Amino acid sequence: MPELRQNIVTREWVLIATERAKRPDEFSGNRADRPVLPFIDPECPFCVGNEHQTQRESFRVSEGNRWKVRVVLNKYPALLPEGERLRNIDGIYRSMSAVGMHEVIIEHPRHDVTTALMTPAEVVDVLTAYRQRYAELRRDNRVEAIIIFKNHGEGAGTSLQHPHSQLVAMPIVPNQLRNRIEEAIRFFDETGECVHCQTLLQEINERVRIVHESDHFVAFIPYAALSPFHLWIHPRRHMSSFDAISDSELEDLGVMLRAVLAKLYHGLNDPDYNYSIRSCPTRSGPTEYLHWYITVIPRVTRTAGFEIGSGMYINTALPEESAAYLRAVTV
Amino acid sequence: MPELRQNIVTREWVLIATERAKRPDEFSGNRADRPVLPFIDPECPFCVGNEHQTQRESFRVSEGNRWKVRVVLNKYPALLPEGERLRNIDGIYRSMSAVGMHEVIIEHPRHDVTTALMTPAEVVDVLTAYRQRYAELRRDNRVEAIIIFKNHGEGAGTSLQHPHSQLVAMPIVPNQLRNRIEEAIRFFDETGECVHCQTLLQEINERVRIVHESDHFVAFIPYAALSPFHLWIHPRRHMSSFDAISDSELEDLGVMLRAVLAKLYHGLNDPDYNYSIRSCPTRSGPTEYLHWYITVIPRVTRTAGFEIGSGMYINTALPEESAAYLRAVTV
């Protein structure tokens, strides 16, 4: 029987359409289609040896005189690093200068690696760069929200093979985040609790949607997952802002993130995916109701007219089945 | 210079990223990749002659004893036509029985046609089916919102070649629609006007984003278009619900919709696209602040981690340039 489930974070309903469900192993990725990549690509601006081809470097993780992770300005930035926030009014319309920051995190000197196959220590280096840039950029008083995300594969919106992720520091708080805050406050009003802490509690009790657990993090398929194998990685400790993560939590997250992505890689044949860190607005101090987390979305289905027309999602997989499938993948 | 523009209907900001802009003709569709289709496909359940292969028929447009458009139940419905709306509570989570209606509008007896190349009269037949089903299904007291949409091409979420669209009658009002209503009321509170009527007025005055005009409709690229060639087709007359459309408006819309899709077909080489009719909740009577319209989204770019992480869109085309390009395509 199909059912509607409510995403408790957004209050949006998701159609869990079991009538058209596939078996978990039918959601296959692209490994066979991926090109075999060279160790180093002389044409790739992100490869070791081509550092002069990238824009201004803002941060690096090094070992001796070798870099392990570099953060550089995006060559085609969606937002410009210089300038002030200026509004323009044109009749009933409003526009604003797109100032902020758009950086690329080059995750590895090598061209042919992917997070799922990196060592946990290498993933920790990437996360270290995320934390440093997040903490640094939130001090810019033009910045209201910072989005860190990764696009893996063409279906997830990238054509660059070299392992990289991106950071966008924005001069506004997106509506999506405002709506989440509003819903989190509403939940807090009603219960006195953080909606994420309560979600974690219920997931840990029920266990049916858990994919992986570590000392400081829990990965699970949300009750109202938007799409097959949509995943949330939640810190157990209540923190509103990503940069509040401690060193030991960061180490642990490196192991966790790699494990989750390796489960996708091996269990679903290297699917295209996106992940994103959902954190609070940069001007917000610690709150009792907001709790940062990571969302991972394997791009194994497509959105269509229904999603455009309703803003809702149809998920053709049962979250409990997807979770059991990934739980069983050993990495 | 990149800029942020606010979508006046949703109040969401869109990044118009001119630094990475392409020329309009670089957003090319798939015509060369599309298979050459037979006049009739004996394997296709939607083709004339295979009527017994489809589920229950709820409506048809006929001429003599030949059907021109048929509406049938979806074989794998996302919502079930039978049953009541029942809630289930599982700890902090909520679910609901997915009752409603999921129908397929078979737009033509032939397998090898597409809206852009149909006659205006044939498009009117399809719209006639939309209006009849909309008017009929809104009388079901379990239905809160009706979404009519079309997926054209694999990139837009369909694998069936036979020209068809879909209707989903839902037992809830999606959040997307609730947010639009809230914003429309806010605009009405402030100005005493319908935000869509005011948008139309400004577009008709400025002319720079108009793509096509007819007696009763105006097609234009929104000021804060979400993606390249994202289009709105607005009725000039203020109406909240799609089924308030008159016969003469329906005739005119057939000509308009076909013209807009033909401009995409010829100007962008038959891109994949979705369209959807954005109407008011079915329980809503006529209001001064809601105004139905059609949104058309050519799938010429992909959403990626930024859109997932922020809920915002990056548009790599300037709306005024996209509009000028489509305006010049003769059909």
Boltz contact constraints between the chains, C-beta under 6 A:
constraints:
  - contact:
      token1: [A, 2]
      token2: [B, 98]
      max_distance: 6.0
  - contact:
      token1: [A, 3]
      token2: [B, 95]
      max_distance: 6.0
  - contact:
      token1: [A, 3]
      token2: [B, 98]
      max_distance: 6.0
  - contact:
      token1: [A, 4]
      token2: [B, 96]
      max_distance: 6.0
  - contact:
      token1: [A, 4]
      token2: [B, 98]
      max_distance: 6.0
  - contact:
      token1: [A, 5]
      token2: [B, 95]
      max_distance: 6.0
  - contact:
      token1: [A, 6]
      token2: [B, 94]
      max_distance: 6.0
  - contact:
      token1: [A, 12]
      token2: [B, 175]
      max_distance: 6.0
  - contact:
      token1: [A, 13]
      token2: [B, 172]
      max_distance: 6.0
  - contact:
      token1: [A, 15]
      token2: [B, 78]
      max_distance: 6.0
  - contact:
      token1: [A, 15]
      token2: [B, 98]
      max_distance: 6.0
  - contact:
      token1: [A, 17]
      token2: [B, 78]
      max_distance: 6.0
  - contact:
      token1: [A, 19]
      token2: [B, 76]
      max_distance: 6.0
  - contact:
      token1: [A, 20]
      token2: [B, 76]
      max_distance: 6.0
  - contact:
      token1: [A, 76]
      token2: [B, 19]
      max_distance: 6.0
  - contact:
      token1: [A, 76]
      token2: [B, 20]
      max_distance: 6.0
  - contact:
      token1: [A, 78]
      token2: [B, 15]
      max_distance: 6.0
  - contact:
      token1: [A, 78]
      token2: [B, 17]
      max_distance: 6.0
  - contact:
      token1: [A, 78]
      token2: [B, 314]
      max_distance: 6.0
  - contact:
      token1: [A, 91]
      token2: [B, 202]
      max_distance: 6.0
  - contact:
      token1: [A, 92]
      token2: [B, 198]
      max_distance: 6.0
  - contact:
      token1: [A, 92]
      token2: [B, 202]
      max_distance: 6.0
  - contact:
      token1: [A, 93]
      token2: [B, 223]
      max_distance: 6.0
  - contact:
      token1: [A, 94]
      token2: [B, 6]
      max_distance: 6.0
  - contact:
      token1: [A, 95]
      token2: [B, 3]
      max_distance: 6.0
  - contact:
      token1: [A, 95]
      token2: [B, 5]
      max_distance: 6.0
  - contact:
      token1: [A, 96]
      token2: [B, 4]
      max_distance: 6.0
  - contact:
      token1: [A, 98]
      token2: [B, 2]
      max_distance: 6.0
  - contact:
      token1: [A, 98]
      token2: [B, 3]
      max_distance: 6.0
  - contact:
      token1: [A, 98]
      token2: [B, 4]
      max_distance: 6.0
  - contact:
      token1: [A, 98]
      token2: [B, 15]
      max_distance: 6.0
  - contact:
      token1: [A, 147]
      token2: [B, 309]
      max_distance: 6.0
  - contact:
      token1: [A, 147]
      token2: [B, 310]
      max_distance: 6.0
  - contact:
      token1: [A, 149]
      token2: [B, 305]
      max_distance: 6.0
  - contact:
      token1: [A, 149]
      token2: [B, 306]
      max_distance: 6.0
  - contact:
      token1: [A, 149]
      token2: [B, 309]
      max_distance: 6.0
  - contact:
      token1: [A, 150]
      token2: [B, 305]
      max_distance: 6.0
  - contact:
      token1: [A, 151]
      token2: [B, 304]
      max_distance: 6.0
  - contact:
      token1: [A, 151]
      token2: [B, 305]
      max_distance: 6.0
  - contact:
      token1: [A, 156]
      token2: [B, 304]
      max_distance: 6.0
  - contact:
      token1: [A, 157]
      token2: [B, 302]
      max_distance: 6.0
  - contact:
      token1: [A, 157]
      token2: [B, 304]
      max_distance: 6.0
  - contact:
      token1: [A, 172]
      token2: [B, 13]
      max_distance: 6.0
  - contact:
      token1: [A, 174]
      token2: [B, 310]
      max_distance: 6.0
  - contact:
      token1: [A, 174]
      token2: [B, 311]
      max_distance: 6.0
  - contact:
      token1: [A, 174]
      token2: [B, 312]
      max_distance: 6.0
  - contact:
      token1: [A, 175]
      token2: [B, 12]
      max_distance: 6.0
  - contact:
      token1: [A, 176]
      token2: [B, 311]
      max_distance: 6.0
  - contact:
      token1: [A, 198]
      token2: [B, 92]
      max_distance: 6.0
  - contact:
      token1: [A, 202]
      token2: [B, 91]
      max_distance: 6.0
  - contact:
      token1: [A, 202]
      token2: [B, 92]
      max_distance: 6.0
  - contact:
      token1: [A, 223]
      token2: [B, 93]
      max_distance: 6.0
  - contact:
      token1: [A, 274]
      token2: [B, 305]
      max_distance: 6.0
  - contact:
      token1: [A, 274]
      token2: [B, 308]
      max_distance: 6.0
  - contact:
      token1: [A, 276]
      token2: [B, 305]
      max_distance: 6.0
  - contact:
      token1: [A, 276]
      token2: [B, 308]
      max_distance: 6.0
  - contact:
      token1: [A, 276]
      token2: [B, 309]
      max_distance: 6.0
  - contact:
      token1: [A, 297]
      token2: [B, 308]
      max_distance: 6.0
  - contact:
      token1: [A, 302]
      token2: [B, 157]
      max_distance: 6.0
  - contact:
      token1: [A, 304]
      token2: [B, 151]
      max_distance: 6.0
  - contact:
      token1: [A, 304]
      token2: [B, 157]
      max_distance: 6.0
  - contact:
      token1: [A, 305]
      token2: [B, 149]
      max_distance: 6.0
  - contact:
      token1: [A, 305]
      token2: [B, 150]
      max_distance: 6.0
  - contact:
      token1: [A, 305]
      token2: [B, 151]
      max_distance: 6.0
  - contact:
      token1: [A, 305]
      token2: [B, 274]
      max_distance: 6.0
  - contact:
      token1: [A, 305]
      token2: [B, 276]
      max_distance: 6.0
  - contact:
      token1: [A, 306]
      token2: [B, 149]
      max_distance: 6.0
  - contact:
      token1: [A, 308]
      token2: [B, 274]
      max_distance: 6.0
  - contact:
      token1: [A, 308]
      token2: [B, 276]
      max_distance: 6.0
  - contact:
      token1: [A, 308]
      token2: [B, 297]
      max_distance: 6.0
  - contact:
      token1: [A, 309]
      token2: [B, 147]
      max_distance: 6.0
  - contact:
      token1: [A, 309]
      token2: [B, 149]
      max_distance: 6.0
  - contact:
      token1: [A, 309]
      token2: [B, 276]
      max_distance: 6.0
  - contact:
      token1: [A, 310]
      token2: [B, 147]
      max_distance: 6.0
  - contact:
      token1: [A, 310]
      token2: [B, 174]
      max_distance: 6.0
  - contact:
      token1: [A, 311]
      token2: [B, 174]
      max_distance: 6.0
  - contact:
      token1: [A, 311]
      token2: [B, 176]
      max_distance: 6.0
  - contact:
      token1: [A, 312]
      token2: [B, 174]
      max_distance: 6.0
  - contact:
      token1: [A, 314]
      token2: [B, 78]
      max_distance: 6.0
